[in-house]
Amino acid sequence: MAATLRSPPSISVSVPCAALSASLHSSLPISRRPSLSCSRACRAGVRCSAANKPSPPPPTTPDSSEVSSMARIRSEVLSPFRSVRMFFYLAFMASGALGGLIALTQLLPALSNPARAAGAAETLKGLGIDAAAVALFAFLYSRESKAKDAQVARLAREERLSRLKLRAGAGAGDGRPLALGELRGTARLVIVAGPGEFVAESFRRSQPLLRELAERAVLAVPFATDGNAPELRLDGTGEGGVDDDDDLARRSRRLWQLTPVYTTEWAQWLDDQKKLAGVPPDSPVYLSLRMDGRVRGSGVGYPPWQAFVAQLPPVKGMWLGLLDGMDGRVL
């Protein structure tokens, strides 16, 4: 009795073509009919892959169009009257261009007819005013458009930054990875990126101000670009008087307990920022974020911990929620 192969229409699995052919030859008896080809198998409901390896997982990072749309929405929220100004600039440009066209049609006959030459000077004056108005509003529109593009690009970079993953805890297996944007409204992050020695020295310089920084909800994100991440731990009572007596002391100990994960994405984002700012790729940098996740300051070298304490308001007592927007200007 001849064996027949029946594939139910509901089966859909990913099988390499080479493995599919081998399994069919080993399981079916030899007959005069040719073996099941990859194209016939695909038509029967079995999905074949071109290489002898499993299909890659679907990407989890959002595409650039989604990030750009979110950045445009935030840009409209931050500058709600920009679109209105740009509309009126275009309207004034169109009005000036129409007035200039009318004046030009009146000027040409006046120059060719001596009887109408008396009004040529007034018509030429009106044409000049229209041309100056078009040039002025074109300049204002161009400046507004460049400012909008720069703001959207900055917000898009901040959206990319907010999607970078980190883990809360000193160990690599402590806690689940969370997006940096999940800390908006709860912490002011300071990203310290550089070699391991630079990160360790930044940690030592912050120790005398741990309590003051904790009062201002400052959290450091150490990122060792050379892969030599130092161990940042506070043993006993340090120079800044940190112990386990109160909640503030415990928060001070957690100031350096954020660990970046997926370091390739972090390195790519930092490289893009350095190229945009004209900073050499191997330069150690710091990046300070506002409570709302926007960038408030950045620079080459060690973070100015003293300046953070002097400029940032505390987030406790009567100041809680009152001065959340007083984090400094946005870069």
Salt bridges, closest charged atoms under 4 A:
GLU144 OE2 - ARG82 NE 3.14
GLU144 OE2 - ARG85 NH2 2.70
GLU158 OE1 - ARG74 NH2 3.72
GLU158 OE2 - ARG154 NH1 3.20
GLU159 OE2 - ARG74 NH1 2.84
GLU159 OE1 - ARG163 NH1 3.37
GLU159 OE2 - ARG184 NH2 3.86
GLU182 OE1 - ARG176 NH2 3.44
GLU201 OE1 - ARG204 NH2 2.72
GLU201 OE2 - ARG205 NE 3.23
GLU215 OE1 - ARG216 NH1 3.56
GLU215 OE2 - LYS316 NZ 3.29
GLU231 OE2 - ARG233 NE 2.84
ASP244 OD1 - ARG253 NE 3.00
ASP246 OD2 - ARG211 NH2 3.29
ASP247 OD2 - ARG251 NE 3.18
ASP272 OD2 - ARG160 NH2 3.26
ASP292 OD1 - ARG290 NE 3.27
ASP292 OD2 - ARG294 NE 2.94
ASP327 OD1 - ARG188 NH2 2.95
